[in-house]
Amino acid sequence: MLQKADIYKKLVNDDIWGKWQGYQLPVSDEYVCIWTPIGTPMQWKPGTWISTKHALAFFFPDQWYTMHIGYTENGSFASGYCDIILPTPHYTSASRELTYVDLYIDVVIRENGSVYTKDQEVFDRAALRYPIVEQSRQKSFAMLDWVEEQARQWTGPFSIMPRQLPRTDFEQLSPQEARAALLTALK
């Protein structure tokens, strides 16, 4: 069975904005991939809801972004959401807890592949209140532009994200089976 991991999305004031549990997919030593099946409780500050999509979340050590790709019940690409964040520590596929600090601006990918950015005004308001946000402005917006362009072309970090899942029961697999199945989807 796959190892479970707790994921925490924090705001710059250290408040937990969201938390949920997923399964480690040990596919690479260069990034961490978390599988969250449909039906997973997602606890957000405004309330708890049950995930209506399968999801893969990708965490890249020392990078300014994290990516969440949603899939339908049959494993087809449904949407993508890329948070611009403060760089994460070097997590591994053995990490049982992953925490990231959101910098409010995001890249969103619709089911049809169109891409847009959002929450620039939220970033500006936070920058007035939290020095770390203002200090990260140049890097955050440069990363936002870069991630947006990569999403439009499905290149860079998106090249490791399948558009169609080979299966939707990863949580029932061994680490070796899960790795093989996901890597097969990228060929």
N, C-alpha and C positions, 0 to 999 in steps of 0.2 A: 504494500500500500504506500501511497505517497505521503510524505510528511506534511502536516498542516502548518500554516504560518498565519500570524495575525498581522493585518495591514492597518496602519494608522495614518490618516491624512490630517496634518496639523496646519493651523494658521500661524502666522509669524508671532502672534502673542502667546503661543504655546497651547492654545485651546485645541482640543481634538474636534475636527469638523466631521470626520467620518471614520468608521472602523468596520472591518469585516474580516472573515477568515477565508482563506483559500488553500490551495494545495501547491506545493513546490513541484514544478516540472524541471527536472535537472537536465536542461538541454545544452547549457554552455557555462564555461568558466568566466565568460566576458560580461554576462548579464544574468539577472534573475528573472525567471518567468513564473507567474502565479496563475493557476487555473481556478476560476470561480464558476461553479455550475449554476444553471437556472435553479431558483428556489432558495438561494443563499440569503439569509437575513443581512441586510445592509443597514448599519446603524449610523444615522446622520444626525447632526445637532438638531435639525428641525423635527426629526422623527425616524422611526424604523420602517423600512419597506423591504419587500421580498424581490430579489433580482428576477427580472423577466427575460434576461438574456444570459447566455453563457459568456464568459469573459476571460481574456488573457491580459494580464498586466505585466509590463516590462519595466524593470528597474536597472539602470545603467550606472555603475559606480562613478562618482565624481562628475556626473553630467547634470545639466540644468533642466532636464525634462524627464517625465515618466509617461508611459503610454498605456492606455486601456482600450482594448479592441473588443467590441461586443459582437456576438454571433446569435443567430436565430436558433430555434429549437433543433433544426436540422443541420446546423453548423455553418450556414451561409453568413458572410459578412453582413452585419447590421449597422454598425457605426463605430467611430473611433473618437477618443477623447484624449488629448495630450495636455497635461498640466506642465506649465513652466514652474520650476521648483528651485529651492536652494539645493546645491549638489548633495547627493546622498552619500552616506558612508559606503564602504566596500562590502556589500552584502554578498552572501553566497547561497547556493542551493541547500545549504544546511541551516541557514538563518531561520529562526522560528518567529521572528518579529521584524517587520520592515516599517520604518517610519519615514515620511517625507513631509517637507514644509512647502506648502503651496504659496506661490507668488501671484495668484489670482488671475493671471492671463492664460488663455487656453487656445488650442487649435482643435477644431471640431471637424470630423469627417462624416458626411452623411452617407446613407446607404448607396446613393447613386454615385458616390465618389467625389462630389463637390466638397470643397474645403473652405472654411472661414475661421477667422479669429474673433475672440470676444473678451469682454470684461476689462478693456483698457481703462475705462472710467473707474472701475473698482480698484485697479492697480493705483491710479492717480490719487484716489482718496486714501488708500492705505499708505502711500508714500508720504502723505502729509503727517501721518500719525506715527509711523514706524520707520526709523532711520535706515534699517536694513533693507527695506523695500526701495527707498530712494537710492541707496548706495548700489543696489543691484539693477537699476533702471537700464543702463546701456546694455549690459550683458543679457538681461531678461528679454528686451525687445529684439536684440540681435538673434537670440535663440528662438524667439517666437517666429521671426521671419524665416529662419533656417528650417525649423520644423514644418512650417506651413509649406515651404517649397518641397521638402522631402515627401510630405503627405500627398501633394499634388502629383508627384511622379512615382510614388510608392517605391522610393529608393532610400538609401542610407539605412537608418534603423528600421524602417518599414520592410526592408527586404527579408527580415527574419520573422515577419508576421504573416501567417497564412490568410488568404482571402476566403478559403473554405477549410473548415476543420475536417480531418479525416475520420473523426469520431467525437462523441460528446459524453463519454463516460470515463474521462481520464482519471477521476478520483478512484476508480475501481482497479486501476492498473498498477503494476509494479513500476518503480522508477525507470527500469530499462525498457519496458513496454511503452511507457508514456513518451520517453525520449524518442524511441524509434518511430512511433506514430506521428509525432509532431514534425520531426525532421523529414519524414516521407512527404508530408504536405507541402514542404518548401521546395521540393525538386521539380 
